[in-house]
Amino acid sequence: MKTILKCAVTFAVTLAVCFGLLCAACAVPLGAVRDNLTSSADKMARHDPHEMSTDGIYHSVCDNYADAVLFGVCANIEDVPADVIDARYYDDGYGAAVGIRASLSGYEPNVPYARYWHGSLMLIRPLLAVFDLDGIRITLSVLILLLFAIDAWMLFRRNRAAGVIFLLSAILTQIWYTCTTMEYMPVYIIMLAGIPLYIRYAENDGALMVLFAAAGTLTAFTDFLTAETLTVLMPLTVVFMLCPQKRDNRASLLFAVYSCLAWGISYVCTFLVKWIIASAATGMSIKDIALSQAAERASGLPEGIGSHIELVFAAIGANLTMLTPAADKLNIAGIGVWCVIFAAVCLFVGCMRTGRQFMPGAALILIAVLPLIRFIVLANHSFLHCYFTYRALMPSIAAVSAMVWYRLPEEKKKKRKAR
């Protein structure tokens, strides 16, 4: 009960602080960011809304549309906190990037977007006073790469295998393409900034629960539904790799479930609070709008998909395809390769009963499977936006890699070390 109370207080304090910082950031005068908003709008208007950063590689897509929408919301915030709560932007069919210029010319916003907090404006609005789109992307990319380097260094110091697995999972999910789009960055900043704390409190279950509650709140406050589970599942994997023997299989599984609940309840409550506040402020039923959008993202059938069952398989297949340098959303060869690898790993883990050290298999299997469940639940969204949702597989790769490593016989590891 004490832990639940601490998590509740953490949620409330985190949300209040975040909203305060968002209002403070949006209090930066529109005149101070006008020039950089105009420059950014012109740059995005010259590019496709969804453009490959590297020709022929689908997972390299830069989401200029999402960044234009975020800047569009920013261009319509003058009255704080009213405009922060009633988030709107302008789009008359010529695209969100063109809509930014229209907003700056006095056109009233016509697209409601109050279902999200748009918390990333805490960083972006002040940065707009100094940089345009390119400068902000570079600044946030440097932050992400710096945090990533610090995390890798700390993990290598504590446990070399954990450091290698962390690097491997980041490479296989192409972390560098995160730097192409502002929309992709918040979950990585939250995850990477939090990992040193998870390392510090890896053996303190109560402190970890509080951290997960804070992470769930921050994720819902800043993310646009990209790879949100990264902020809970990757830290969980790190904790289990650093302290594999602290908890037995049952205790580890319960700890993983409780951690996901602390994160998930905070995540959902953050959205609920926004919908309640926005509905009260605008007189509109933001909850109904948000739930209708959620239903579309879960089961809406995209063009070319004939049934929900087909959509589920397409969503999983598309996200597996993104782990390969494929030019298309669905690539049978890419899917086949990863299915073979998965089958080989299952066979190895099932046959190798002993290893160098105990590893909580049930908890790691849960971590590995949850992103796939996410793809199934939000099948429409996961299929259409596989070029960024697939990054949720980073902890899946790390969890499976950890199970394989710790199942290797000790004598083989000693031989490798000797070499």
Secondary structure, 3 states (H helix, E strand, C coil): CHHHHHHHHHHHHHHHHHHHHHHHHHCCCHHHHHHHHHHHHHHHHCCCCEEECCCCCHHHEEEHHHHHHHHHHHHCCCCCCHHHHCCEECCCCCCHHHHHHHHHCCCCCCEECCCCCCCCHHHHHHHHCCCCHHHHHHHHHHHHHHHHHHHHHHHHHHCHHHHHHHHHHHHHCCHHHHHHCHHHHHHHHHHHHHHHHHHHCCCCHHHHHHHHHHHHHHHHHHCCCCCCCHHHHHHHHHHHHHCCCCCCHHHHHHHHHHHHHHHHHHHHHHHHHHHHHHHHHHCCCHHHHHHHHHHHHHHCCCCCCCCHHHHHHHHHHHHHHCCCCCCCCCCHHHHHHHHHHHHHHHHHHHHCCCCCCCCCHHHHHHHHHHHHHHHHHCHHHHHHCHHHHHHHHHHHHHHHHHHHHHHCCHHHHHHHHHC
